[in-house]
Amino acid sequence: MTKKDYARVASVLARFAHLQAQVEVSAATAAIADSLCNVFAMDNPRFKRDVFLAACDVEARYFEAPQAEVAA
């Protein structure tokens, strides 16, 4: 695949990233984008995960590890 192909896939995912209907849609889009990154990285060692996720308009919060709650 080429950079142009990656951009096309990202633009498709970006259309779904911010649907207002349900928060789960954005989380699902983020999960799909993350999975596609793994496939694309195997296809192209120079694939830039951060650039692709930004093009998908996927928020980084979906990829951050959950923080332990602090007891009050």
Biopython code that builds the backbone (N, CA, C, O; Angstrom):
import numpy as np
from Bio.PDB.StructureBuilder import StructureBuilder

atoms = [
    (1, "MET", "N", (0.835, -1.178, 0.000)),
    (1, "MET", "CA", (0.000, 0.000, 0.000)),
    (1, "MET", "C", (0.878, 1.239, 0.000)),
    (1, "MET", "O", (2.044, 1.200, 0.393)),
    (2, "THR", "N", (0.300, 2.319, -0.443)),
    (2, "THR", "CA", (1.045, 3.571, -0.495)),
    (2, "THR", "C", (0.479, 4.566, 0.515)),
    (2, "THR", "O", (-0.569, 4.336, 1.118)),
    (3, "LYS", "N", (1.185, 5.658, 0.682)),
    (3, "LYS", "CA", (0.732, 6.721, 1.578)),
    (3, "LYS", "C", (-0.664, 7.206, 1.151)),
    (3, "LYS", "O", (-1.510, 7.512, 1.991)),
    (4, "LYS", "N", (-0.879, 7.268, -0.135)),
    (4, "LYS", "CA", (-2.182, 7.686, -0.669)),
    (4, "LYS", "C", (-3.291, 6.724, -0.214)),
    (4, "LYS", "O", (-4.389, 7.161, 0.130)),
    (5, "ASP", "N", (-3.002, 5.421, -0.215)),
    (5, "ASP", "CA", (-3.975, 4.432, 0.254)),
    (5, "ASP", "C", (-4.282, 4.623, 1.732)),
    (5, "ASP", "O", (-5.441, 4.575, 2.145)),
    (6, "TYR", "N", (-3.234, 4.839, 2.529)),
    (6, "TYR", "CA", (-3.428, 5.046, 3.961)),
    (6, "TYR", "C", (-4.295, 6.285, 4.200)),
    (6, "TYR", "O", (-5.171, 6.271, 5.065)),
    (7, "ALA", "N", (-4.057, 7.342, 3.447)),
    (7, "ALA", "CA", (-4.831, 8.577, 3.584)),
    (7, "ALA", "C", (-6.299, 8.342, 3.251)),
    (7, "ALA", "O", (-7.182, 8.896, 3.906)),
    (8, "ARG", "N", (-6.560, 7.539, 2.257)),
    (8, "ARG", "CA", (-7.947, 7.234, 1.894)),
    (8, "ARG", "C", (-8.658, 6.474, 3.012)),
    (8, "ARG", "O", (-9.798, 6.791, 3.351)),
    (9, "VAL", "N", (-7.996, 5.487, 3.577)),
    (9, "VAL", "CA", (-8.590, 4.716, 4.670)),
    (9, "VAL", "C", (-8.840, 5.630, 5.872)),
    (9, "VAL", "O", (-9.894, 5.559, 6.504)),
    (10, "ALA", "N", (-7.873, 6.482, 6.179)),
    (10, "ALA", "CA", (-8.019, 7.404, 7.307)),
    (10, "ALA", "C", (-9.196, 8.352, 7.092)),
    (10, "ALA", "O", (-9.932, 8.651, 8.033)),
    (11, "SER", "N", (-9.375, 8.819, 5.876)),
    (11, "SER", "CA", (-10.478, 9.741, 5.618)),
    (11, "SER", "C", (-11.827, 9.057, 5.804)),
    (11, "SER", "O", (-12.787, 9.693, 6.238)),
    (12, "VAL", "N", (-11.908, 7.785, 5.485)),
    (12, "VAL", "CA", (-13.149, 7.038, 5.703)),
    (12, "VAL", "C", (-13.423, 6.918, 7.200)),
    (12, "VAL", "O", (-14.544, 7.159, 7.647)),
    (13, "LEU", "N", (-12.412, 6.548, 7.969)),
    (13, "LEU", "CA", (-12.599, 6.410, 9.418)),
    (13, "LEU", "C", (-12.930, 7.742, 10.078)),
    (13, "LEU", "O", (-13.715, 7.790, 11.025)),
    (14, "ALA", "N", (-12.339, 8.815, 9.585)),
    (14, "ALA", "CA", (-12.571, 10.134, 10.173)),
    (14, "ALA", "C", (-14.039, 10.538, 10.066)),
    (14, "ALA", "O", (-14.539, 11.271, 10.920)),
    (15, "ARG", "N", (-14.724, 10.079, 9.044)),
    (15, "ARG", "CA", (-16.143, 10.404, 8.887)),
    (15, "ARG", "C", (-16.972, 9.844, 10.039)),
    (15, "ARG", "O", (-18.016, 10.402, 10.377)),
    (16, "PHE", "N", (-16.520, 8.756, 10.639)),
    (16, "PHE", "CA", (-17.273, 8.098, 11.696)),
    (16, "PHE", "C", (-16.774, 8.437, 13.092)),
    (16, "PHE", "O", (-17.434, 8.105, 14.076)),
    (17, "ALA", "N", (-15.642, 9.080, 13.197)),
    (17, "ALA", "CA", (-15.005, 9.313, 14.492)),
    (17, "ALA", "C", (-15.819, 10.205, 15.417)),
    (17, "ALA", "O", (-15.716, 10.075, 16.637)),
    (18, "HIS", "N", (-16.616, 11.095, 14.875)),
    (18, "HIS", "CA", (-17.303, 12.063, 15.726)),
    (18, "HIS", "C", (-18.813, 12.067, 15.543)),
    (18, "HIS", "O", (-19.453, 13.107, 15.696)),
    (19, "LEU", "N", (-19.377, 10.933, 15.223)),
    (19, "LEU", "CA", (-20.834, 10.847, 15.161)),
    (19, "LEU", "C", (-21.391, 11.124, 16.542)),
    (19, "LEU", "O", (-20.889, 10.595, 17.535)),
    (20, "GLN", "N", (-22.397, 11.927, 16.612)),
    (20, "GLN", "CA", (-22.953, 12.343, 17.898)),
    (20, "GLN", "C", (-23.915, 11.318, 18.493)),
    (20, "GLN", "O", (-24.293, 11.445, 19.657)),
    (21, "ALA", "N", (-24.313, 10.322, 17.735)),
    (21, "ALA", "CA", (-25.326, 9.371, 18.195)),
    (21, "ALA", "C", (-24.914, 8.658, 19.473)),
    (21, "ALA", "O", (-25.679, 8.619, 20.436)),
    (22, "GLN", "N", (-23.701, 8.089, 19.490)),
    (22, "GLN", "CA", (-23.256, 7.349, 20.666)),
    (22, "GLN", "C", (-21.745, 7.448, 20.788)),
    (22, "GLN", "O", (-21.021, 7.465, 19.793)),
    (23, "VAL", "N", (-21.290, 7.512, 22.026)),
    (23, "VAL", "CA", (-19.850, 7.572, 22.282)),
    (23, "VAL", "C", (-19.170, 6.299, 21.800)),
    (23, "VAL", "O", (-18.014, 6.336, 21.381)),
    (24, "GLU", "N", (-19.878, 5.167, 21.854)),
    (24, "GLU", "CA", (-19.290, 3.893, 21.455)),
    (24, "GLU", "C", (-18.819, 3.895, 20.003)),
    (24, "GLU", "O", (-17.891, 3.170, 19.644)),
    (25, "VAL", "N", (-19.465, 4.714, 19.168)),
    (25, "VAL", "CA", (-19.072, 4.787, 17.766)),
    (25, "VAL", "C", (-17.635, 5.303, 17.659)),
    (25, "VAL", "O", (-16.836, 4.757, 16.898)),
    (26, "SER", "N", (-17.306, 6.342, 18.408)),
    (26, "SER", "CA", (-15.955, 6.883, 18.385)),
    (26, "SER", "C", (-14.950, 5.883, 18.944)),
    (26, "SER", "O", (-13.843, 5.758, 18.421)),
    (27, "ALA", "N", (-15.324, 5.179, 19.992)),
    (27, "ALA", "CA", (-14.437, 4.171, 20.566)),
    (27, "ALA", "C", (-14.223, 3.033, 19.581)),
    (27, "ALA", "O", (-13.112, 2.514, 19.464)),
    (28, "ALA", "N", (-15.272, 2.640, 18.874)),
    (28, "ALA", "CA", (-15.142, 1.575, 17.871)),
    (28, "ALA", "C", (-14.254, 2.026, 16.725)),
    (28, "ALA", "O", (-13.428, 1.256, 16.235)),
    (29, "THR", "N", (-14.421, 3.263, 16.297)),
    (29, "THR", "CA", (-13.582, 3.798, 15.227)),
    (29, "THR", "C", (-12.117, 3.795, 15.656)),
    (29, "THR", "O", (-11.232, 3.453, 14.872)),
    (30, "ALA", "N", (-11.872, 4.177, 16.901)),
    (30, "ALA", "CA", (-10.505, 4.189, 17.414)),
    (30, "ALA", "C", (-9.918, 2.785, 17.435)),
    (30, "ALA", "O", (-8.752, 2.592, 17.091)),
    (31, "ALA", "N", (-10.718, 1.808, 17.835)),
    (31, "ALA", "CA", (-10.241, 0.421, 17.865)),
    (31, "ALA", "C", (-9.934, -0.088, 16.463)),
    (31, "ALA", "O", (-8.935, -0.776, 16.253)),
    (32, "ILE", "N", (-10.782, 0.245, 15.515)),
    (32, "ILE", "CA", (-10.540, -0.157, 14.122)),
    (32, "ILE", "C", (-9.276, 0.512, 13.593)),
    (32, "ILE", "O", (-8.440, -0.137, 12.963)),
    (33, "ALA", "N", (-9.139, 1.811, 13.851)),
    (33, "ALA", "CA", (-7.952, 2.543, 13.395)),
    (33, "ALA", "C", (-6.684, 1.937, 13.989)),
    (33, "ALA", "O", (-5.678, 1.785, 13.297)),
    (34, "ASP", "N", (-6.738, 1.596, 15.263)),
    (34, "ASP", "CA", (-5.583, 0.994, 15.931)),
    (34, "ASP", "C", (-5.227, -0.352, 15.302)),
    (34, "ASP", "O", (-4.054, -0.652, 15.083)),
    (35, "SER", "N", (-6.232, -1.149, 15.019)),
    (35, "SER", "CA", (-5.996, -2.450, 14.375)),
    (35, "SER", "C", (-5.425, -2.292, 12.969)),
    (35, "SER", "O", (-4.525, -3.027, 12.564)),
    (36, "LEU", "N", (-5.960, -1.329, 12.238)),
    (36, "LEU", "CA", (-5.431, -1.071, 10.897)),
    (36, "LEU", "C", (-3.969, -0.632, 10.952)),
    (36, "LEU", "O", (-3.179, -0.974, 10.072)),
    (37, "CYS", "N", (-3.617, 0.121, 11.983)),
    (37, "CYS", "CA", (-2.220, 0.538, 12.141)),
    (37, "CYS", "C", (-1.295, -0.668, 12.224)),
    (37, "CYS", "O", (-0.214, -0.673, 11.637)),
    (38, "ASN", "N", (-1.724, -1.684, 12.953)),
    (38, "ASN", "CA", (-0.903, -2.890, 13.081)),
    (38, "ASN", "C", (-0.709, -3.566, 11.730)),
    (38, "ASN", "O", (0.393, -4.005, 11.403)),
    (39, "VAL", "N", (-1.778, -3.647, 10.950)),
    (39, "VAL", "CA", (-1.700, -4.263, 9.623)),
    (39, "VAL", "C", (-0.810, -3.433, 8.705)),
    (39, "VAL", "O", (0.048, -3.971, 8.004)),
    (40, "PHE", "N", (-1.020, -2.119, 8.714)),
    (40, "PHE", "CA", (-0.246, -1.247, 7.832)),
    (40, "PHE", "C", (1.237, -1.249, 8.196)),
    (40, "PHE", "O", (2.094, -1.171, 7.315)),
    (41, "ALA", "N", (1.539, -1.337, 9.486)),
    (41, "ALA", "CA", (2.943, -1.372, 9.917)),
    (41, "ALA", "C", (3.640, -2.653, 9.459)),
    (41, "ALA", "O", (4.836, -2.642, 9.169)),
    (42, "MET", "N", (2.891, -3.754, 9.396)),
    (42, "MET", "CA", (3.469, -4.996, 8.877)),
    (42, "MET", "C", (3.721, -4.878, 7.372)),
    (42, "MET", "O", (4.684, -5.436, 6.846)),
    (43, "ASP", "N", (2.846, -4.149, 6.697)),
    (43, "ASP", "CA", (2.968, -3.949, 5.261)),
    (43, "ASP", "C", (4.098, -2.982, 4.918)),
    (43, "ASP", "O", (4.783, -3.145, 3.908)),
    (44, "ASN", "N", (4.283, -1.977, 5.766)),
    (44, "ASN", "CA", (5.260, -0.931, 5.480)),
    (44, "ASN", "C", (5.975, -0.546, 6.773)),
    (44, "ASN", "O", (5.370, 0.068, 7.652)),
    (45, "PRO", "N", (7.247, -0.895, 6.899)),
    (45, "PRO", "CA", (7.987, -0.589, 8.133)),
    (45, "PRO", "C", (8.108, 0.915, 8.410)),
    (45, "PRO", "O", (8.371, 1.314, 9.544)),
    (46, "ARG", "N", (7.922, 1.737, 7.396)),
    (46, "ARG", "CA", (8.017, 3.192, 7.582)),
    (46, "ARG", "C", (6.653, 3.831, 7.858)),
    (46, "ARG", "O", (6.536, 5.055, 7.920)),
    (47, "PHE", "N", (5.632, 3.000, 8.024)),
    (47, "PHE", "CA", (4.291, 3.508, 8.307)),
    (47, "PHE", "C", (4.308, 4.312, 9.598)),
    (47, "PHE", "O", (4.905, 3.890, 10.588)),
    (48, "LYS", "N", (3.653, 5.471, 9.589)),
    (48, "LYS", "CA", (3.644, 6.362, 10.750)),
    (48, "LYS", "C", (2.279, 6.310, 11.435)),
    (48, "LYS", "O", (1.309, 6.930, 11.001)),
    (49, "ARG", "N", (2.250, 5.552, 12.510)),
    (49, "ARG", "CA", (1.025, 5.333, 13.268)),
    (49, "ARG", "C", (0.397, 6.643, 13.744)),
    (49, "ARG", "O", (-0.810, 6.836, 13.596)),
    (50, "ASP", "N", (1.197, 7.541, 14.311)),
    (50, "ASP", "CA", (0.671, 8.794, 14.849)),
    (50, "ASP", "C", (0.056, 9.672, 13.762)),
    (50, "ASP", "O", (-0.952, 10.337, 13.998)),
    (51, "VAL", "N", (0.655, 9.677, 12.585)),
    (51, "VAL", "CA", (0.134, 10.463, 11.471)),
    (51, "VAL", "C", (-1.209, 9.887, 11.012)),
    (51, "VAL", "O", (-2.154, 10.628, 10.743)),
    (52, "PHE", "N", (-1.278, 8.561, 10.929)),
    (52, "PHE", "CA", (-2.516, 7.914, 10.503)),
    (52, "PHE", "C", (-3.643, 8.169, 11.500)),
    (52, "PHE", "O", (-4.757, 8.510, 11.102)),
    (53, "LEU", "N", (-3.363, 8.006, 12.796)),
    (53, "LEU", "CA", (-4.393, 8.225, 13.811)),
    (53, "LEU", "C", (-4.871, 9.677, 13.811)),
    (53, "LEU", "O", (-6.057, 9.946, 14.000)),
    (54, "ALA", "N", (-3.950, 10.600, 13.601)),
    (54, "ALA", "CA", (-4.347, 12.014, 13.517)),
    (54, "ALA", "C", (-5.231, 12.245, 12.295)),
    (54, "ALA", "O", (-6.204, 12.995, 12.367)),
    (55, "ALA", "N", (-4.901, 11.611, 11.182)),
    (55, "ALA", "CA", (-5.709, 11.751, 9.966)),
    (55, "ALA", "C", (-7.097, 11.147, 10.149)),
    (55, "ALA", "O", (-8.065, 11.602, 9.538)),
    (56, "CYS", "N", (-7.188, 10.130, 10.985)),
    (56, "CYS", "CA", (-8.488, 9.516, 11.291)),
    (56, "CYS", "C", (-9.290, 10.372, 12.263)),
    (56, "CYS", "O", (-10.480, 10.136, 12.476)),
    (57, "ASP", "N", (-8.635, 11.362, 12.847)),
    (57, "ASP", "CA", (-9.255, 12.233, 13.836)),
    (57, "ASP", "C", (-9.696, 11.439, 15.057)),
    (57, "ASP", "O", (-10.768, 11.664, 15.618)),
    (58, "VAL", "N", (-8.845, 10.513, 15.446)),
    (58, "VAL", "CA", (-9.104, 9.661, 16.603)),
    (58, "VAL", "C", (-8.385, 10.260, 17.804)),
    (58, "VAL", "O", (-7.197, 10.577, 17.738)),
    (59, "GLU", "N", (-9.110, 10.410, 18.888)),
    (59, "GLU", "CA", (-8.525, 11.001, 20.085)),
    (59, "GLU", "C", (-7.564, 10.044, 20.771)),
    (59, "GLU", "O", (-7.816, 8.841, 20.841)),
    (60, "ALA", "N", (-6.479, 10.577, 21.266)),
    (60, "ALA", "CA", (-5.456, 9.770, 21.922)),
    (60, "ALA", "C", (-5.971, 9.113, 23.195)),
    (60, "ALA", "O", (-5.397, 8.122, 23.648)),
    (61, "ARG", "N", (-7.039, 9.640, 23.779)),
    (61, "ARG", "CA", (-7.532, 9.082, 25.050)),
    (61, "ARG", "C", (-7.934, 7.624, 24.918)),
    (61, "ARG", "O", (-7.939, 6.893, 25.909)),
    (62, "TYR", "N", (-8.269, 7.191, 23.718)),
    (62, "TYR", "CA", (-8.660, 5.802, 23.525)),
    (62, "TYR", "C", (-7.466, 4.855, 23.606)),
    (62, "TYR", "O", (-7.645, 3.642, 23.718)),
    (63, "PHE", "N", (-6.266, 5.392, 23.553)),
    (63, "PHE", "CA", (-5.069, 4.549, 23.555)),
    (63, "PHE", "C", (-4.261, 4.683, 24.838)),
    (63, "PHE", "O", (-3.215, 4.053, 24.993)),
    (64, "GLU", "N", (-4.746, 5.499, 25.744)),
    (64, "GLU", "CA", (-4.049, 5.672, 27.008)),
    (64, "GLU", "C", (-4.487, 4.590, 27.982)),
    (64, "GLU", "O", (-5.657, 4.208, 28.012)),
    (65, "ALA", "N", (-3.558, 4.104, 28.766)),
    (65, "ALA", "CA", (-3.892, 3.093, 29.770)),
    (65, "ALA", "C", (-4.758, 3.738, 30.848)),
    (65, "ALA", "O", (-4.504, 4.878, 31.238)),
    (66, "PRO", "N", (-5.762, 3.037, 31.330)),
    (66, "PRO", "CA", (-6.601, 3.596, 32.390)),
    (66, "PRO", "C", (-5.788, 3.828, 33.654)),
    (66, "PRO", "O", (-4.958, 3.007, 34.045)),
    (67, "GLN", "N", (-6.047, 4.953, 34.272)),
    (67, "GLN", "CA", (-5.313, 5.290, 35.495)),
    (67, "GLN", "C", (-6.094, 4.773, 36.693)),
    (67, "GLN", "O", (-7.325, 4.799, 36.710)),
    (68, "ALA", "N", (-5.361, 4.304, 37.691)),
    (68, "ALA", "CA", (-6.001, 3.808, 38.912)),
    (68, "ALA", "C", (-6.641, 4.987, 39.645)),
    (68, "ALA", "O", (-6.075, 6.078, 39.719)),
    (69, "GLU", "N", (-7.808, 4.745, 40.173)),
    (69, "GLU", "CA", (-8.494, 5.797, 40.920)),
    (69, "GLU", "C", (-7.797, 5.988, 42.261)),
    (69, "GLU", "O", (-7.368, 5.031, 42.907)),
    (70, "VAL", "N", (-7.702, 7.226, 42.649)),
    (70, "VAL", "CA", (-7.053, 7.554, 43.918)),
    (70, "VAL", "C", (-8.118, 7.541, 45.015)),
    (70, "VAL", "O", (-9.143, 8.213, 44.895)),
    (71, "ALA", "N", (-7.883, 6.795, 46.059)),
    (71, "ALA", "CA", (-8.826, 6.725, 47.176)),
    (71, "ALA", "C", (-8.784, 8.032, 47.945)),
    (71, "ALA", "O", (-7.708, 8.562, 48.220)),
    (72, "ALA", "N", (-9.945, 8.550, 48.291)),
    (72, "ALA", "CA", (-10.010, 9.833, 49.022)),
    (72, "ALA", "C", (-9.894, 9.615, 50.503)),
    (72, "ALA", "O", (-9.928, 10.575, 51.272)),
]
sb = StructureBuilder()
sb.init_structure("model")
sb.init_model(0)
sb.init_chain("A")
sb.init_seg("    ")
for serial, (resi, resn, name, xyz) in enumerate(atoms, 1):
    if name == "N":
        sb.init_residue(resn, " ", resi, " ")
    sb.init_atom(name, np.array(xyz, "f"), 0.0, 1.0, " ", f" {name:<3s}", serial, name[0])
structure = sb.get_structure()
